[in-house]
């Protein structure tokens, strides 16, 4: 198999060097872009496997870069942002980014996110022909509408089941409050975001019968939720 190629979009040369030196040491191929315009062109010309995208670019907002690339490509995009404001992350995720890292980030963190993304795009643990979803002890039978944890059936309300299906079909990806409430209720009013928290809390409880059970659903405070693969769990703790 060819080596994975990563497009690194970053106008800060020091950060770009840190990333490319790391990628090279890990055996990834990479190409770089310093502007939004050149990033869009590089994405179209070289068809990279993953894009690492800085949000603050000199010519164009990173969110606009995501929108343009998403008009023809589903390539995983991991946003790297110096801005700690949640709204930037949320806009990026709503525009189709898969994940985010906040500067300053560690090299270990970057590599961990890349490994998770690579496993996801290589379809590890996915069987598209099957109506079964498996994640550790959790099994969802989409056809039967049935959820089990080990041998026990998990009794979910229709809303909880819809939420779980949405998260599982996007496993590994952070889904924003807005995305989730629009998918489930068709709107994203504050009241539905408040209800979402309540539904999510009970769903998480049902999926964690004991305190030492693995947490399948990760909360991103102020942003949204993500289902993580149990085998990827350690990757999110670095
Ligand atoms: Ca920048």
Boltz pocket constraint, residues with backbone or C-beta under 6 A from the ligand:
constraints:
  - pocket:
      binder: B
      contacts: [[A, 10], [A, 11], [A, 12], [A, 54], [A, 55], [A, 56], [A, 57]]
      max_distance: 6.0
